């Protein structure tokens, strides 16, 4: 009788994770959609904004390279190390978008 009660309690404690939980919750059970930006994202956004200040020349080319590399790194990290499915999908979307933009500009 005691073992039956223990099994029932274990079933109640072990909740089934739903698709919503796997999509939006982290390992601690918190809903995570946005996080504090990490270093690659900060560098990528700063380099992108600095391209507005330096619209042409070697500095702009260097900033473009830094921005692409940093945003690519951020997207790669989110894709493979994101805390939930939403963050991983976000990384995939940004990675595909970056590559599509880069290929589009190189074809022009």
N, CA, C and O atoms as a Tinker XYZ file with bonds, in Angstrom:
   432  protein
     1  N      0.826000   -1.192000    0.000000    73     2
     2  CA     0.000000    0.000000    0.000000    64     1     3
     3  C      0.864000    1.246000    0.000000    63     2     4     5
     4  O      0.588000    2.211000   -0.713000    81     3
     5  N      1.919000    1.213000    0.812000    73     3     6
     6  CA     2.815000    2.361000    0.897000    64     5     7
     7  C      3.521000    2.607000   -0.427000    63     6     8     9
     8  O      3.695000    3.755000   -0.836000    81     7
     9  N      3.931000    1.533000   -1.103000    73     7    10
    10  CA     4.627000    1.707000   -2.376000    64     9    11
    11  C      3.688000    2.273000   -3.445000    63    10    12    13
    12  O      4.122000    3.028000   -4.315000    81    11
    13  N      2.424000    1.916000   -3.382000    73    11    14
    14  CA     1.445000    2.454000   -4.330000    64    13    15
    15  C      1.281000    3.957000   -4.112000    63    14    16    17
    16  O      1.196000    4.712000   -5.081000    81    15
    17  N      1.237000    4.393000   -2.877000    73    15    18
    18  CA     1.131000    5.827000   -2.587000    64    17    19
    19  C      2.374000    6.576000   -3.065000    63    18    20    21
    20  O      2.274000    7.680000   -3.601000    81    19
    21  N      3.536000    5.974000   -2.869000    73    19    22
    22  CA     4.770000    6.603000   -3.331000    64    21    23
    23  C      4.775000    6.760000   -4.853000    63    22    24    25
    24  O      5.208000    7.794000   -5.363000    81    23
    25  N      4.305000    5.761000   -5.572000    73    23    26
    26  CA     4.258000    5.847000   -7.032000    64    25    27
    27  C      3.292000    6.927000   -7.479000    63    26    28    29
    28  O      3.571000    7.659000   -8.429000    81    27
    29  N      2.163000    7.032000   -6.803000    73    27    30
    30  CA     1.188000    8.067000   -7.153000    64    29    31
    31  C      1.760000    9.454000   -6.897000    63    30    32    33
    32  O      1.544000   10.370000   -7.690000    81    31
    33  N      2.491000    9.617000   -5.792000    73    31    34
    34  CA     3.111000   10.908000   -5.495000    64    33    35
    35  C      4.185000   11.244000   -6.525000    63    34    36    37
    36  O      4.322000   12.397000   -6.932000    81    35
    37  N      4.941000   10.238000   -6.941000    73    35    38
    38  CA     5.968000   10.480000   -7.955000    64    37    39
    39  C      5.340000   10.914000   -9.272000    63    38    40    41
    40  O      5.886000   11.769000   -9.968000    81    39
    41  N      4.210000   10.335000   -9.612000    73    39    42
    42  CA     3.531000   10.724000  -10.846000    64    41    43
    43  C      3.046000   12.165000  -10.763000    63    42    44    45
    44  O      3.107000   12.898000  -11.751000    81    43
    45  N      2.569000   12.574000   -9.600000    73    43    46
    46  CA     2.113000   13.951000   -9.442000    64    45    47
    47  C      3.282000   14.926000   -9.487000    63    46    48    49
    48  O      3.160000   16.018000  -10.041000    81    47
    49  N      4.412000   14.537000   -8.906000    73    47    50
    50  CA     5.576000   15.413000   -8.889000    64    49    51
    51  C      6.209000   15.553000  -10.272000    63    50    52    53
    52  O      6.681000   16.630000  -10.638000    81    51
    53  N      6.218000   14.488000  -11.018000    73    51    54
    54  CA     6.837000   14.518000  -12.347000    64    53    55
    55  C      5.807000   14.987000  -13.366000    63    54    56    57
    56  O      5.118000   14.178000  -13.988000    81    55
    57  N      5.711000   16.296000  -13.527000    73    55    58
    58  CA     4.766000   16.854000  -14.485000    64    57    59
    59  C      5.261000   16.598000  -15.898000    63    58    60    61
    60  O      6.463000   16.572000  -16.165000    81    59
    61  N      4.316000   16.413000  -16.780000    73    59    62
    62  CA     4.682000   16.303000  -18.181000    64    61    63
    63  C      4.984000   17.702000  -18.696000    63    62    64    65
    64  O      4.235000   18.643000  -18.432000    81    63
    65  N      6.072000   17.834000  -19.425000    73    63    66
    66  CA     6.380000   19.130000  -19.999000    64    65    67
    67  C      5.624000   19.275000  -21.304000    63    66    68    69
    68  O      5.690000   18.410000  -22.177000    81    67
    69  N      4.913000   20.368000  -21.424000    73    67    70
    70  CA     4.131000   20.623000  -22.620000    64    69    71
    71  C      4.999000   21.311000  -23.664000    63    70    72    73
    72  O      6.129000   21.711000  -23.382000    81    71
    73  N      4.467000   21.442000  -24.852000    73    71    74
    74  CA     5.187000   22.144000  -25.913000    64    73    75
    75  C      5.414000   23.602000  -25.525000    63    74    76    77
    76  O      6.465000   24.168000  -25.828000    81    75
    77  N      4.442000   24.211000  -24.858000    73    75    78
    78  CA     4.607000   25.589000  -24.386000    64    77    79
    79  C      5.791000   25.690000  -23.437000    63    78    80    81
    80  O      6.600000   26.612000  -23.544000    81    79
    81  N      5.894000   24.741000  -22.506000    73    79    82
    82  CA     7.007000   24.751000  -21.543000    64    81    83
    83  C      8.346000   24.612000  -22.250000    63    82    84    85
    84  O      9.290000   25.335000  -21.932000    81    83
    85  N      8.440000   23.693000  -23.203000    73    83    86
    86  CA     9.700000   23.508000  -23.912000    64    85    87
    87  C     10.030000   24.680000  -24.817000    63    86    88    89
    88  O     11.199000   24.940000  -25.103000    81    87
    89  N      8.993000   25.393000  -25.273000    73    87    90
    90  CA     9.222000   26.517000  -26.178000    64    89    91
    91  C      9.634000   27.770000  -25.430000    63    90    92    93
    92  O     10.522000   28.488000  -25.889000    81    91
    93  N      9.016000   28.055000  -24.290000    73    91    94
    94  CA     9.222000   29.344000  -23.647000    64    93    95
    95  C      9.866000   29.293000  -22.265000    63    94    96    97
    96  O     10.247000   30.342000  -21.746000    81    95
    97  N     10.004000   28.142000  -21.656000    73    95    98
    98  CA    10.579000   28.072000  -20.307000    64    97    99
    99  C     12.017000   27.581000  -20.342000    63    98   100   101
   100  O     12.396000   26.776000  -21.193000    81    99
   101  N     12.822000   28.090000  -19.386000    73    99   102
   102  CA    14.196000   27.617000  -19.280000    64   101   103
   103  C     14.251000   26.428000  -18.326000    63   102   104   105
   104  O     13.209000   25.923000  -17.908000    81   103
   105  N     15.434000   25.982000  -17.984000    73   103   106
   106  CA    15.582000   24.799000  -17.130000    64   105   107
   107  C     15.091000   25.026000  -15.704000    63   106   108   109
   108  O     14.818000   24.069000  -14.979000    81   107
   109  N     14.977000   26.299000  -15.297000    73   107   110
   110  CA    14.481000   26.617000  -13.961000    64   109   111
   111  C     12.977000   26.833000  -13.939000    63   110   112   113
   112  O     12.413000   27.087000  -12.875000    81   111
   113  N     12.316000   26.738000  -15.082000    73   111   114
   114  CA    10.877000   26.899000  -15.153000    64   113   115
   115  C     10.420000   28.329000  -15.398000    63   114   116   117
   116  O      9.220000   28.601000  -15.394000    81   115
   117  N     11.345000   29.236000  -15.608000    73   115   118
   118  CA    10.987000   30.634000  -15.868000    64   117   119
   119  C     10.730000   30.822000  -17.355000    63   118   120   121
   120  O     11.403000   30.221000  -18.193000    81   119
   121  N      9.740000   31.669000  -17.679000    73   119   122
   122  CA     9.474000   31.996000  -19.071000    64   121   123
   123  C     10.538000   32.976000  -19.545000    63   122   124   125
   124  O     10.719000   34.043000  -18.957000    81   123
   125  N     11.241000   32.607000  -20.612000    73   123   126
   126  CA    12.330000   33.429000  -21.135000    64   125   127
   127  C     12.056000   33.733000  -22.607000    63   126   128   129
   128  O     12.058000   32.837000  -23.451000    81   127
   129  N     11.824000   35.003000  -22.894000    73   127   130
   130  CA    11.683000   35.448000  -24.276000    64   129   131
   131  C     12.824000   36.396000  -24.605000    63   130   132   133
   132  O     13.457000   36.271000  -25.653000    81   131
   133  N     13.085000   37.336000  -23.720000    73   131   134
   134  CA    14.183000   38.285000  -23.908000    64   133   135
   135  C     15.162000   38.138000  -22.749000    63   134   136   137
   136  O     14.774000   37.830000  -21.622000    81   135
   137  N     16.423000   38.362000  -23.046000    73   135   138
   138  CA    17.466000   38.294000  -22.028000    64   137   139
   139  C     18.344000   39.528000  -22.150000    63   138   140   141
   140  O     18.249000   40.281000  -23.119000    81   139
   141  N     19.193000   39.724000  -21.158000    73   139   142
   142  CA    20.194000   40.776000  -21.274000    64   141   143
   143  C     21.100000   40.416000  -22.446000    63   142   144   145
   144  O     21.487000   39.256000  -22.590000    81   143
   145  N     21.447000   41.396000  -23.290000    73   143   146
   146  CA    22.297000   41.069000  -24.435000    64   145   147
   147  C     23.690000   40.624000  -24.008000    63   146   148   149
   148  O     24.262000   41.155000  -23.056000    81   147
   149  N     24.220000   39.654000  -24.720000    73   147   150
   150  CA    25.579000   39.203000  -24.431000    64   149   151
   151  C     26.563000   39.944000  -25.334000    63   150   152   153
   152  O     26.154000   40.732000  -26.186000    81   151
   153  N     27.833000   39.697000  -25.152000    73   151   154
   154  CA    28.881000   40.476000  -25.822000    64   153   155
   155  C     28.788000   40.458000  -27.352000    63   154   156   157
   156  O     28.900000   41.526000  -27.955000    81   155
   157  N     28.590000   39.310000  -28.017000    73   155   158
   158  CA    28.498000   39.362000  -29.476000    64   157   159
   159  C     27.353000   40.237000  -29.984000    63   158   160   161
   160  O     27.498000   40.919000  -30.998000    81   159
   161  N     26.232000   40.221000  -29.295000    73   159   162
   162  CA    25.100000   41.043000  -29.720000    64   161   163
   163  C     25.400000   42.526000  -29.525000    63   162   164   165
   164  O     25.071000   43.340000  -30.387000    81   163
   165  N     26.016000   42.881000  -28.412000    73   163   166
   166  CA    26.372000   44.281000  -28.159000    64   165   167
   167  C     27.373000   44.773000  -29.204000    63   166   168   169
   168  O     27.217000   45.863000  -29.754000    81   167
   169  N     28.397000   43.970000  -29.473000    73   167   170
   170  CA    29.412000   44.358000  -30.460000    64   169   171
   171  C     28.778000   44.477000  -31.843000    63   170   172   173
   172  O     29.060000   45.428000  -32.572000    81   171
   173  N     27.927000   43.523000  -32.209000    73   171   174
   174  CA    27.280000   43.553000  -33.520000    64   173   175
   175  C     26.396000   44.767000  -33.715000    63   174   176   177
   176  O     26.424000   45.400000  -34.770000    81   175
   177  N     25.614000   45.092000  -32.700000    73   175   178
   178  CA    24.738000   46.263000  -32.803000    64   177   179
   179  C     25.540000   47.559000  -32.811000    63   178   180   181
   180  O     25.205000   48.485000  -33.549000    81   179
   181  N     26.588000   47.637000  -32.007000    73   179   182
   182  CA    27.428000   48.837000  -31.981000    64   181   183
   183  C     28.122000   49.030000  -33.328000    63   182   184   185
   184  O     28.178000   50.151000  -33.834000    81   183
   185  N     28.645000   47.970000  -33.906000    73   183   186
   186  CA    29.309000   48.084000  -35.205000    64   185   187
   187  C     28.318000   48.454000  -36.301000    63   186   188   189
   188  O     28.655000   49.207000  -37.214000    81   187
   189  N     27.103000   47.930000  -36.215000    73   187   190
   190  CA    26.079000   48.283000  -37.193000    64   189   191
   191  C     25.716000   49.760000  -37.091000    63   190   192   193
   192  O     25.574000   50.433000  -38.111000    81   191
   193  N     25.567000   50.265000  -35.880000    73   191   194
   194  CA    25.245000   51.681000  -35.697000    64   193   195
   195  C     26.410000   52.574000  -36.123000    63   194   196   197
   196  O     26.187000   53.651000  -36.678000    81   195
   197  N     27.632000   52.149000  -35.875000    73   195   198
   198  CA    28.792000   52.937000  -36.290000    64   197   199
   199  C     28.925000   53.021000  -37.806000    63   198   200   201
   200  O     29.555000   53.944000  -38.322000    81   199
   201  N     28.340000   52.070000  -38.519000    73   199   202
   202  CA    28.351000   52.135000  -39.975000    64   201   203
   203  C     27.554000   53.333000  -40.481000    63   202   204   205
   204  O     27.796000   53.814000  -41.588000    81   203
   205  N     26.614000   53.813000  -39.688000    73   203   206
   206  CA    25.864000   55.016000  -40.067000    64   205   207
   207  C     26.740000   56.256000  -39.958000    63   206   208   209
   208  O     26.548000   57.221000  -40.698000    81   207
   209  N     27.698000   56.233000  -39.042000    73   207   210
   210  CA    28.617000   57.356000  -38.860000    64   209   211
   211  C     29.689000   57.352000  -39.952000    63   210   212   213
   212  O     30.092000   58.410000  -40.435000    81   211
   213  N     30.148000   56.164000  -40.335000    73   211   214
   214  CA    31.171000   56.004000  -41.370000    64   213   215
   215  C     30.544000   55.282000  -42.567000    63   214   216   217
   216  O     30.696000   54.067000  -42.694000    81   215
   217  N     29.843000   56.008000  -43.447000    73   215   218
   218  CA    29.084000   55.343000  -44.514000    64   217   219
   219  C     29.926000   54.774000  -45.653000    63   218   220   221
   220  O     29.401000   54.010000  -46.463000    81   219
   221  N     31.211000   55.116000  -45.746000    73   219   222
   222  CA    32.032000   54.566000  -46.828000    64   221   223
   223  C     33.487000   54.490000  -46.379000    63   222   224   225
   224  O     33.870000   55.074000  -45.365000    81   223
   225  N     34.282000   53.767000  -47.143000    73   223   226
   226  CA    35.701000   53.673000  -46.851000    64   225   227
   227  C     36.080000   52.378000  -46.166000    63   226   228   229
   228  O     35.262000   51.478000  -45.981000    81   227
   229  N     37.345000   52.315000  -45.796000    73   227   230
   230  CA    37.883000   51.109000  -45.169000    64   229   231
   231  C     37.313000   50.885000  -43.766000    63   230   232   233
   232  O     37.137000   49.744000  -43.337000    81   231
   233  N     37.025000   51.979000  -43.057000    73   231   234
   234  CA    36.460000   51.834000  -41.706000    64   233   235
   235  C     35.078000   51.192000  -41.791000    63   234   236   237
   236  O     34.741000   50.323000  -40.988000    81   235
   237  N     34.284000   51.622000  -42.762000    73   235   238
   238  CA    32.949000   51.050000  -42.935000    64   237   239
   239  C     33.053000   49.568000  -43.291000    63   238   240   241
   240  O     32.275000   48.757000  -42.789000    81   239
   241  N     33.991000   49.214000  -44.141000    73   239   242
   242  CA    34.181000   47.814000  -44.515000    64   241   243
   243  C     34.574000   46.972000  -43.297000    63   242   244   245
   244  O     34.068000   45.866000  -43.106000    81   243
   245  N     35.476000   47.507000  -42.485000    73   243   246
   246  CA    35.870000   46.803000  -41.262000    64   245   247
   247  C     34.715000   46.665000  -40.289000    63   246   248   249
   248  O     34.531000   45.611000  -39.679000    81   247
   249  N     33.929000   47.738000  -40.141000    73   247   250
   250  CA    32.763000   47.678000  -39.253000    64   249   251
   251  C     31.735000   46.688000  -39.765000    63   250   252   253
   252  O     31.094000   45.995000  -38.974000    81   251
   253  N     31.571000   46.612000  -41.073000    73   251   254
   254  CA    30.637000   45.651000  -41.660000    64   253   255
   255  C     31.081000   44.228000  -41.350000    63   254   256   257
   256  O     30.261000   43.378000  -41.005000    81   255
   257  N     32.362000   43.973000  -41.472000    73   255   258
   258  CA    32.910000   42.644000  -41.172000    64   257   259
   259  C     32.729000   42.293000  -39.688000    63   258   260   261
   260  O     32.331000   41.179000  -39.349000    81   259
   261  N     33.023000   43.254000  -38.819000    73   259   262
   262  CA    32.867000   43.021000  -37.371000    64   261   263
   263  C     31.398000   42.785000  -37.026000    63   262   264   265
   264  O     31.077000   41.883000  -36.253000    81   263
   265  N     30.504000   43.598000  -37.603000    73   263   266
   266  CA    29.074000   43.450000  -37.315000    64   265   267
   267  C     28.570000   42.092000  -37.766000    63   266   268   269
   268  O     27.865000   41.409000  -37.023000    81   267
   269  N     28.930000   41.696000  -38.988000    73   267   270
   270  CA    28.484000   40.396000  -39.490000    64   269   271
   271  C     29.030000   39.261000  -38.630000    63   270   272   273
   272  O     28.288000   38.349000  -38.266000    81   271
   273  N     30.316000   39.310000  -38.304000    73   271   274
   274  CA    30.921000   38.252000  -37.494000    64   273   275
   275  C     30.306000   38.148000  -36.110000    63   274   276   277
   276  O     30.051000   37.048000  -35.618000    81   275
   277  N     30.068000   39.289000  -35.482000    73   275   278
   278  CA    29.500000   39.281000  -34.127000    64   277   279
   279  C     28.049000   38.796000  -34.144000    63   278   280   281
   280  O     27.656000   37.997000  -33.295000    81   279
   281  N     27.252000   39.272000  -35.102000    73   279   282
   282  CA    25.850000   38.837000  -35.164000    64   281   283
   283  C     25.747000   37.372000  -35.580000    63   282   284   285
   284  O     24.861000   36.657000  -35.112000    81   283
   285  N     26.640000   36.925000  -36.448000    73   283   286
   286  CA    26.684000   35.510000  -36.812000    64   285   287
   287  C     27.011000   34.661000  -35.582000    63   286   288   289
   288  O     26.393000   33.620000  -35.359000    81   287
   289  N     27.975000   35.104000  -34.793000    73   287   290
   290  CA    28.358000   34.384000  -33.578000    64   289   291
   291  C     27.197000   34.329000  -32.591000    63   290   292   293
   292  O     26.927000   33.284000  -31.999000    81   291
   293  N     26.514000   35.456000  -32.419000    73   291   294
   294  CA    25.358000   35.481000  -31.507000    64   293   295
   295  C     24.283000   34.513000  -31.974000    63   294   296   297
   296  O     23.746000   33.744000  -31.178000    81   295
   297  N     23.966000   34.552000  -33.276000    73   295   298
   298  CA    22.917000   33.675000  -33.809000    64   297   299
   299  C     23.318000   32.200000  -33.664000    63   298   300   301
   300  O     22.483000   31.358000  -33.334000    81   299
   301  N     24.582000   31.896000  -33.907000    73   299   302
   302  CA    25.073000   30.514000  -33.775000    64   301   303
   303  C     24.954000   30.035000  -32.324000    63   302   304   305
   304  O     24.538000   28.907000  -32.061000    81   303
   305  N     25.328000   30.915000  -31.392000    73   303   306
   306  CA    25.231000   30.549000  -29.977000    64   305   307
   307  C     23.777000   30.333000  -29.568000    63   306   308   309
   308  O     23.473000   29.385000  -28.844000    81   307
   309  N     22.887000   31.194000  -30.021000    73   307   310
   310  CA    21.473000   31.014000  -29.679000    64   309   311
   311  C     20.927000   29.726000  -30.286000    63   310   312   313
   312  O     20.151000   29.015000  -29.647000    81   311
   313  N     21.333000   29.427000  -31.518000    73   311   314
   314  CA    20.835000   28.230000  -32.195000    64   313   315
   315  C     21.234000   26.959000  -31.459000    63   314   316   317
   316  O     20.428000   26.037000  -31.333000    81   315
   317  N     22.464000   26.904000  -30.973000    73   315   318
   318  CA    22.936000   25.664000  -30.353000    64   317   319
   319  C     22.964000   25.680000  -28.830000    63   318   320   321
   320  O     23.069000   24.620000  -28.211000    81   319
   321  N     22.873000   26.859000  -28.207000    73   319   322
   322  CA    22.935000   26.923000  -26.750000    64   321   323
   323  C     21.775000   27.707000  -26.149000    63   322   324   325
   324  O     21.815000   28.068000  -24.973000    81   323
   325  N     20.740000   27.974000  -26.948000    73   323   326
   326  CA    19.600000   28.734000  -26.446000    64   325   327
   327  C     18.905000   28.007000  -25.301000    63   326   328   329
   328  O     18.904000   26.778000  -25.249000    81   327
   329  N     18.314000   28.772000  -24.383000    73   327   330
   330  CA    17.734000   28.176000  -23.181000    64   329   331
   331  C     16.406000   27.477000  -23.461000    63   330   332   333
   332  O     15.968000   26.649000  -22.662000    81   331
   333  N     15.765000   27.793000  -24.570000    73   331   334
   334  CA    14.500000   27.138000  -24.903000    64   333   335
   335  C     14.329000   27.128000  -26.419000    63   334   336   337
   336  O     15.159000   27.674000  -27.145000    81   335
   337  N     13.255000   26.509000  -26.892000    73   335   338
   338  CA    13.041000   26.390000  -28.332000    64   337   339
   339  C     12.839000   27.751000  -28.992000    63   338   340   341
   340  O     13.249000   27.945000  -30.136000    81   339
   341  N     12.215000   28.695000  -28.289000    73   339   342
   342  CA    12.001000   30.026000  -28.854000    64   341   343
   343  C     13.327000   30.705000  -29.150000    63   342   344   345
   344  O     13.512000   31.263000  -30.232000    81   343
   345  N     14.257000   30.663000  -28.191000    73   343   346
   346  CA    15.561000   31.303000  -28.386000    64   345   347
   347  C     16.346000   30.597000  -29.494000    63   346   348   349
   348  O     17.070000   31.250000  -30.246000    81   347
   349  N     16.213000   29.289000  -29.600000    73   347   350
   350  CA    16.905000   28.552000  -30.661000    64   349   351
   351  C     16.309000   28.891000  -32.028000    63   350   352   353
   352  O     17.036000   29.032000  -33.011000    81   351
   353  N     14.996000   29.019000  -32.082000    73   351   354
   354  CA    14.358000   29.419000  -33.352000    64   353   355
   355  C     14.765000   30.841000  -33.726000    63   354   356   357
   356  O     14.974000   31.139000  -34.902000    81   355
   357  N     14.876000   31.716000  -32.734000    73   355   358
   358  CA    15.323000   33.078000  -32.987000    64   357   359
   359  C     16.733000   33.078000  -33.572000    63   358   360   361
   360  O     17.015000   33.818000  -34.515000    81   359
   361  N     17.607000   32.262000  -33.024000    73   359   362
   362  CA    18.955000   32.143000  -33.553000    64   361   363
   363  C     18.959000   31.640000  -34.990000    63   362   364   365
   364  O     19.725000   32.137000  -35.816000    81   363
   365  N     18.114000   30.663000  -35.297000    73   363   366
   366  CA    18.028000   30.125000  -36.654000    64   365   367
   367  C     17.525000   31.189000  -37.627000    63   366   368   369
   368  O     18.058000   31.326000  -38.728000    81   367
   369  N     16.508000   31.938000  -37.225000    73   367   370
   370  CA    15.947000   32.981000  -38.096000    64   369   371
   371  C     16.983000   34.062000  -38.368000    63   370   372   373
   372  O     17.141000   34.495000  -39.510000    81   371
   373  N     17.686000   34.498000  -37.338000    73   371   374
   374  CA    18.706000   35.536000  -37.527000    64   373   375
   375  C     19.852000   35.004000  -38.375000    63   374   376   377
   376  O     20.353000   35.723000  -39.239000    81   375
   377  N     20.277000   33.776000  -38.155000    73   375   378
   378  CA    21.369000   33.187000  -38.927000    64   377   379
   379  C     20.999000   33.089000  -40.402000    63   378   380   381
   380  O     21.794000   33.466000  -41.263000    81   379
   381  N     19.815000   32.592000  -40.701000    73   379   382
   382  CA    19.364000   32.488000  -42.089000    64   381   383
   383  C     19.217000   33.883000  -42.704000    63   382   384   385
   384  O     19.579000   34.096000  -43.862000    81   383
   385  N     18.686000   34.830000  -41.927000    73   383   386
   386  CA    18.543000   36.200000  -42.421000    64   385   387
   387  C     19.880000   36.848000  -42.726000    63   386   388   389
   388  O     20.032000   37.509000  -43.753000    81   387
   389  N     20.846000   36.664000  -41.844000    73   387   390
   390  CA    22.182000   37.220000  -42.080000    64   389   391
   391  C     22.815000   36.644000  -43.343000    63   390   392   393
   392  O     23.379000   37.377000  -44.156000    81   391
   393  N     22.718000   35.333000  -43.498000    73   391   394
   394  CA    23.300000   34.702000  -44.681000    64   393   395
   395  C     22.582000   35.137000  -45.950000    63   394   396   397
   396  O     23.227000   35.364000  -46.973000    81   395
   397  N     21.267000   35.257000  -45.902000    73   395   398
   398  CA    20.504000   35.697000  -47.073000    64   397   399
   399  C     20.875000   37.131000  -47.439000    63   398   400   401
   400  O     21.057000   37.437000  -48.617000    81   399
   401  N     20.988000   38.006000  -46.457000    73   399   402
   402  CA    21.386000   39.383000  -46.742000    64   401   403
   403  C     22.795000   39.447000  -47.310000    63   402   404   405
   404  O     23.053000   40.202000  -48.247000    81   403
   405  N     23.700000   38.665000  -46.755000    73   403   406
   406  CA    25.086000   38.673000  -47.224000    64   405   407
   407  C     25.160000   38.148000  -48.654000    63   406   408   409
   408  O     25.881000   38.709000  -49.479000    81   407
   409  N     24.429000   37.087000  -48.955000    73   407   410
   410  CA    24.439000   36.551000  -50.312000    64   409   411
   411  C     23.783000   37.518000  -51.296000    63   410   412   413
   412  O     24.238000   37.657000  -52.431000    81   411
   413  N     22.722000   38.178000  -50.863000    73   411   414
   414  CA    22.042000   39.145000  -51.712000    64   413   415
   415  C     22.962000   40.309000  -52.052000    63   414   416   417
   416  O     23.006000   40.736000  -53.206000    81   415
   417  N     23.696000   40.828000  -51.079000    73   415   418
   418  CA    24.587000   41.952000  -51.327000    64   417   419
   419  C     25.793000   41.545000  -52.153000    63   418   420   421
   420  O     26.325000   42.362000  -52.904000    81   419
   421  N     26.235000   40.300000  -52.032000    73   419   422
   422  CA    27.394000   39.871000  -52.801000    64   421   423
   423  C     27.019000   39.602000  -54.258000    63   422   424   425
   424  O     27.880000   39.659000  -55.135000    81   423
   425  N     25.760000   39.313000  -54.523000    73   423   426
   426  CA    25.320000   39.070000  -55.906000    64   425   427
   427  C     25.084000   40.378000  -56.655000    63   426   428   429
   428  O     25.123000   40.399000  -57.885000    81   427
   429  N     24.842000   41.458000  -55.937000    73   427   430
   430  CA    24.556000   42.742000  -56.575000    64   429   431
   431  C     25.797000   43.402000  -57.066000    63   430   432
   432  O     25.734000   44.495000  -57.630000    81   431
